[in-house]
Structure formats: C-alpha cells, structure tokens
Amino acid sequence: MMAKLKVAGTWAGVVEVELEQWTVPMLRAEVARRSNASPDSINLICAGKVLKDGDGTESLSQSGVKNNSKILSSRVNVDQKQELLAEEERASRLARVKAAATALAQRHADGSMPLEDFNIELEDQSGKKVNLGSETDQRAVMMGLMLHTKGKQLIRKQMYKDALEVLEMGEVSFWFTR
C-alpha cells in the first residue's frame, strides 16, 4: 500500500512511498533528486526526530514514519554534516568513558573490588592529611582519579578536546568530596 509523505523545506511536495520497503537513504535520495542536491547535503526530520540512515536496512515505518507524515528537509553543508557526525561520535565516546569510570568506582557493591582493599591517603598543599570520610567520598575520589588517568592518556594521543572534557568530568567528581 502506497503512503503519502508531505515534504517541505528544500523541496515541497508529496512523495508516494511504500513504508515497509523504503528506507531513510532511499527517501533522502528522492528528496535530493527533486531538489537538485546531493543526498549527503539533505537532512530529514519527521515528528521532531532527525531521520538517520543507520545501516540502511531499516524501513521508514521502523523509523516511525507513517502515512501522511510531514517531513522537513533542510540543506546542510557536507563538511558541517561530517562535523556534526564527528561531534556525535565524540559525545558518545565521552559518555562511555564516564559510564566506565562510574562503574569502576562502584564495583565494590558486588564485592569484586571492596574499598577496604585500597588505602587512599591524600594530603593538601600544606602537607596536612585529608580525611575522605564517607564511602561516597571515596568513590568520588576513585572516579576522579580514573578520569584524570584517562585524560592524561588522551593528552598523550594528542586528543586535546576529548582530554579536556574527561579532565573536567574528573574535576566535577572531585567536587563531590567534602
């Protein structure tokens, strides 16, 4: 059964598609053809969600597109699109680093890494011993130290932007201690 999609933006009109057979790349290519543009320069938005190509096998219906859906098409600079994709990948990578550090800092909960096995002693600038106090403080320090180590590794790889983000996360972790 053919479905009608109302497209507005770089090109305005109606596209008839098979929702179960058409994919986002196919729709993007059709909109690009009708607007005399390259498919790489077309962004598609439906119901407030950017339609992504994924692996190219997901049908439009699986992407949430329905009959009579309104599709907004916009033109983007190909370089800008690559920058956005790179920024998304970077944000995803940083989220994984943060999740890993959090998980490692909390591993003692299942007994696999008890806090009692560690002896963390800290001193302030004047040499006075800093008392960590609660288990939460100890976890925050462990997480901060892990993030700091990861930040140093990123600096060695000359990934300065990522290193700055990771080091900032480490600093925030240290703020949670008294």
N, C-alpha and C positions, 0 to 999 in steps of 0.2 A: 504494500500500500504506500503510495506516494504521500509525503508530508510536505507542507509548505513552510518555509522559513522566511521571515521578513528581515531583510538585511538593510542596515542604514550605516552611513559613515562614508568610507572611501568610495563606495558604490551603493546605490539604493535600489532596491527591487525585491522580487520574490524569487527564491530558489526552490525548486522541487527536488526532493531527495528521498531516498529510502533510508530511514533512520537506523535500521538494523544492518544495512550494508555499507553505508557511507561512514568514513572516518573523519576526524578533525583535519588531517592533512589533505584529504580529498576536498572538503568544504573550503579550506584555506586556498587551495589551488584554484578552485572555481571562482571564488570571490576575487582572487588576484587576477585571474584571466579577464574577468568582466571589468575590473578597474584598471587594466593595463599596468599591473605592477608585478613585482617578483613575489612569490609566495613567502619568501623569507622576510619581506617587509610588511606583512599583514598580521595584525593582532586581532583575534576574535574574542568577544565577550558575550556570554549568554547568562542571564539571570544573575548578574553581578559577579560571575566567575570567569576567569580567563580560561579559554579552551586551550589545553596543551596537547601537543602531538602524542606524548607518551611514546609507546613502542610502535605506534601506527596501526595497531590491530583493534583498538577499542572503538566500538561503533559510536555513532552520535548519541543513540539512546542510552548507551552505557555512560556517556559523558554528561547525561542529564538534559539533553536537548529533546524537546517534544514538538509535536505538530503545532504550528502557529507560533513557535518561539520567535522572539525578537533577538536578532544577532547584531551587535555593534561591531563594525570593522573599522580599524584605525591603522594608519600607516606609521611605521616606526623606521628609524634609521637602522640598517642592518648591524652597524657597529654598536649602536645603542642596545639593540636586542641581545647581541653577544655579551655586552657588559652586564645587562640585567641577568642573563643566564649564569654568568660567572659569579655575580653577586649572590644569587640564589644558592649556588653550589657552596660558596664560601660560608654563607649563613648556616647552611645545613651542616657543613663540616664543623663549624664552631659549636653548634648545638650538640653534636655528637661528642665533642671534646668535653663540654660542660657536663653532659649526662654521664660520661665515663668517669670523670673526676668525682661527681656526686655519688655514683655507685660505689667507687672505691672507698670513698670516705665513710660510707655507711655499711660496708661489708661486714663489720663486726656484728651486726644484728643477727646473722645466721651462725655466728661462732667461727667463721672461716678466717677472720682477721681481728681477734679481740684487741681492744685498745690497751689492755693490760700488758700486751706483748711489746708495746712501744714505750720508750722513755723519752718524751719530748721535753727538753728543758730550754727555755728561752730567757734571754737577758735583754733589758732595754739598753739604750745608748750609754747609760752611766754604769752599766755592769750589774744593775740590780735584777735579781731573779724575778721573772714574770710568772705569776700563778695562773694557770689556764682555767682552773675551776671545773666547770661542768663538762659533761661528755659532749654536749653540743659545741662548746668552745673548742674542744679537742678535735672534733670532726671538722669544724670550720678551718682550723689551722692546717689539718692534714689536706683538706681540699685546696686551700690557698697554696700550700707548698707544691702539690701536684700540678696545679695550674701554672705556677711560677716555673717549674721544671719544663713543662710543655712549651711555655713561652720562650724559654732560652733555646730549646730545640728549634723552634720556628725561626728565631733570630739567626741561628747558625745556618739554616737553609735559605736565609735572606728573604723570608716571607714576613716582612715587617708589619704589614697591615694586619695579618692574622695574629702575629705575636702581640701587637698592641691590644687587640681585643681580648686575647687569652689572659694577658697580664692584668688588664682591667678587671676581668672576672675574678682573678686571684685576689686583687686588691679588695674587691667587694666582699669576697669570702672572709678576708681578714677583718673587715669592719664588723662582722657578726660576733667577734670575740670582744670581751669587755676590756 
